Amino acid sequence: MNRHLWVCLGLCFGWTALVAAAELPKRFNVLMIAVDDLRPQLGCYGDRFVQSPHIDRLAARGLVFDRAYCQVALCSPSRIALLSGLRPDTTGIFEIGPTLRSRAPNVVTLPQLFRLNGYFARSLGKVYHVGIDDPDSWSVPSWHSKKPRYGPEGQAKVRDAYAAMKAAGKTEPERGPEKPFYAGPAFEAPDVDDDDLLDGDTAREAVAALAELARKPETPFFLAVGFANPHVPWVAPKKYWDLYDPDRLTLPEFRDKPQDAPAFAAVSGSDFYWYGNVPKDRVITPEFGRQCLHGYLAAISYVDALVGRLLAALQKNQLAENTIVIFWGDHGYYMGEHGWWGGKHNNYEGATRAPLIISVPGQKNAGKHSAALIEFMDIYPTLAELCGLKCPEQVAGVSFAPLLDDPARPWKAMAISQYRKSKYVGTAIRTDRYRYVEWVDAQGNVGGVELYDYQTDPQERRNWAATADPALLDQLQKQLRGGWQAAKPK
């Protein structure tokens, strides 16, 4: 066998990696599947309405994490934290806009670590945020489908809005309800084939990529595939809408904001209300709410079918026995809980908890669940460990590889999420029982404290911070300020 010398010199927050390997053992491939705005509403998470047989099949051969939390409940900051191994209070990235390299120019990202160690690393679809990519992460430029998000009717509405804007001599705004794209509906059920829409085309490209990679078995791969659904607008081919009886769909019972929560904290995003068919008075009737939920579930089932195509491609190309599959949604989502629709944008359970499933060839305990507290920051060191790669010192997470052998073993004491609102950054810790949040301004002044007890109040009906036992608050405050290092499993 030829001897190879792989040398990778990267200065990254004080980390210099020198990788030299002669006759390296064959390493696992990695297929990473990212899904936008997917909360844990899947059959494998116990949902009784959604139809997600293919993701459930992945869960049956992997490990499902019941309590996995993102670091920021917003697309781009969540993905940047996960892929960089840097927490948002390190990069200062809490919003959509800044690129990773503008804040951390020498960082070695998760896919970049694989690329520097001889892997072919490729990105298809929404992995980083669209328009906010990181070229250094990939072996070739990222690929994005040119297919539309909408079906014919939705596309016509958007085209008409753009024509009206141009006729009026206006320029397109970057954001806000006046952007012509939002003339389209929040949900649509076009009678089209899967591949006529953006996500189906992404799956098609991924299936082709897997076939090509299988022809080069000497080169391991890190393939990241990102789907846009079920981010609003919820657009799925009609056959997925037909899976559901709208009369059987139920809306959340509790639709009020958390009592006694800081006013600036107890809000979600506004994007949903900008779409063309959403009531402009923002009053979501039960009938309209069920239509929205119908669209959300159809979008999940659409993505599920596409995930099934990727899993089938692994089998067809004889890659399944040597490929780790990791599946995650980038954050939680609200579909009527607390009266919030189609958004996230806060530090509560519904915004920060998201699905996470990993399947490793030959793993023990296939089909089991783990109740361990997991952070998305932990994905980076886990994949590195499973593939025999050394993590850079920058990585602020803990490998959960030991949970594959013992899903019930004692684990982290808390998971941390953050969000910036008003002039404050809120830092939330989720312990086994509690969620404790401190909102602090740039001068270090505390502008609000929240406490939720999931043993007595799982729906977050009330902020108990003002009446809680001072000793409990003191304990949780010390835990928060101890940071992620103090929460590591012993």
Phi, psi and omega in degrees: 000139178294144177267135182242142173244111179256114182242125180228113178252116181220120176273118187214098178054045178085004182256128172240120183256128173239109183253116177233125184221131174243126181052053181299142174295156180295132183256156176298143163282166177229127168248111180256124180245116180252135182235133188275127174062029179266115173273175183286056178253077183221157179302320181291348174259009174092007178289133186266356180253317188293147175249108184222057188296328184283318175294323177297325177293321174299317179299324182292339178250008181229204178238130181259128178262115185282339183227073176252138187229138175280168180269332175217130183277062178201142193310293189296312179298324178297313182292321179297318178297313181298314187279339182262336187078009180251131179286156184298332178282353172272314181275337187075014181265103179243356186224168176281127179151293184295142173275158180300314186291339177291340181247334182218075190297334185256011182296146172255110183283170179303304179295330178294321177302317177295317180299318181290347178252027171093002178277152168270117185248124182223147180239129177234125178082205185273097177252291157286181177287145178301127181087354179229066184267181176223092184304329181294344181286338195240154178283331178224162180303145179298149181249135176228135181294147174263000180288156184281157171283325184266159168280187185303316183293315179296320178298321180297319179296319180292318178298318179297321180294320177294320179297318179295321179297314181294321179297329180274000179073023182265155174261153184286127176288152180289323183218172173103165185295345179277354179293128186304331180304327184283359171291340177290162182284162177285340178211150183202144180236069182291145178272077184226169176280160181307315187282358176283344181250166189304310184294321177297322179292325176296318177297320179300314180295322180293320178298318178295321180296319179296321178297319179292318180295326180296337179279357180233063186296343180287345182246114177291159183229154170237102183250119179253127182235124183241130179256143182280326176283155001267040169296138175300139006284139181276094183241116178221146177309148188306326183299334178279328173296323183290351176288344190240140172265110185299335180290343181266353182279134181243145179265161181301144179287318184262117186235019180259156176290157178300125180296139176068014174281151175304136185301322182288336183276324188273057176221161176237194184280169182250352189306318183305322186284353181277343186288154193301325184260006179276132181307130184288341175277000177064021175267110183263106180288159176304323180295313180293323178299320178293326175297320179295314179297322176302313179297320180296315180295319178299320179295322177296315181294327175298310178298320179303316179297324180288323174299321177301323178294322178293317179296321178295323179294324175300314180295313184300323183265013177056042179253345189298325185285354180225024183232125170283133173247123176236131188234129178211152168260144191285345176184181177279195187192151178247132175234058178107343177298136183060013183080010182261140183232135171057036182212182178215259165058035172201189187252016184272173184302316183296333181271329190260339181272135184213162180287146175211123180226137176228137177234120181243129180308129177078007183293151173283166172059035177300136179088000181273167175244151173238133177267008180299146174284119183237141172252149177298338174300338184281348181294318181303301183294334179294310180295323178298314181296315183297334181257009174074028180254146179276128180285142170291157183295339182299334195290117184261060179207176184232130178297129176263019178305322179300335180289341177296327178273330183216084185298340184260004183294152176304142185221211187297150181279343182193162170240144186246133172230154181222155174206146178257124177220140181055230179260011185247151165253123179264129175248122182246136170248137176249109177265186180301325185245328192241160163240121179240131185231133171241132177253118189233137178271181186296338180270000180090007180279135179275119183258000179176147178228139178230146177218127178233136183249106186282352175282322182254342186216068185294343180265007179056051181287332187213142171278117186264008188300324185288337185243004184285160175301123180305328180294322177295315179299318180297319179297315181290324177297317179295323179296315179299315185283346173287339175073183187294330181296320181289342183267358183299146180294144179276000000 
